Amino acid sequence: MESGYLVIRRQGNGKGDDCTGVVRRVEDDSAVVQWPEGQLIRIPLPVPSDITVVPLGSLRYRSLRDATTLRKEFAQSPVSVLVTLLGEMDGEATVKQLQRRTRELGLASEHNNTWWHRMRGRLLADPRVAEAKPGGPMRLLEQPVDPFAEERALPAREALEALAIPATKRVRGRQQALREAVVAGASELTPYEHVAAHALGVALQSWPFDDAEYTTRGVSEKVLDAAVEFLANATKGQRRSIGLQQNLAAWVLAGPWRGMTLYPLHGPVAIAGRSQDGGVAPLDDDLAQHVRAVA
């Protein structure tokens, strides 16, 4: 026990509201605790059975002191929080035990068994976690060895290209490591690569580009395929979900004017310019000549 720890005293044989105090001073055989009303009371060490000690910075401590921030962190990165929780549960737990403990912390109450089954797979893909025995509890490794350290260290554009190439054999954990590398270097991506990342299951932030040049220069063929296929088939809702507001048909058509191979377009295509006030206007002569040459 240290100064700053929380202590929780159960009231009325567990039937009343628990009382939470803060450790202010620790001595050889006792600790001074400040309770909510401000009174300082000395408790013996080791602590009695009706008192629970909550270490500073633990998930239980954070749930009591700043539950909103902890819930936000769990929503954004559940694996990271669950790995920490596994360590606080003596390094080994089943999914049911994790599920019960997260609910005690005010987390994950809305998630069903399907979500937890998926989360078990994600936890086992983490290099810090392994099965204690096949199909059994998960345990935290003392000295984790990351089998995908090379993939996680890749530049974002190389990791994205690796994701875009169909794997002949799927190795559990590799795809996730590549996605993490893409997220880590997302600022390096061009607009087409940003779209391809979403198409390949990478959870990026919303569209970061304003007046960008939607060029295909430097974009690999496989990544470009993934982006254009998404643009051709995505619904309006899917496009908005990643922040796209551009005229996507014009974007795809712009490719040939920048030197890329024209992707097949089926059916009639109408191309129009846009005037300064936002209305539709005829294309100027140069652009019209480009269109005729492409067509």
Disulfide bonds with the S-S distance in Angstrom:
none
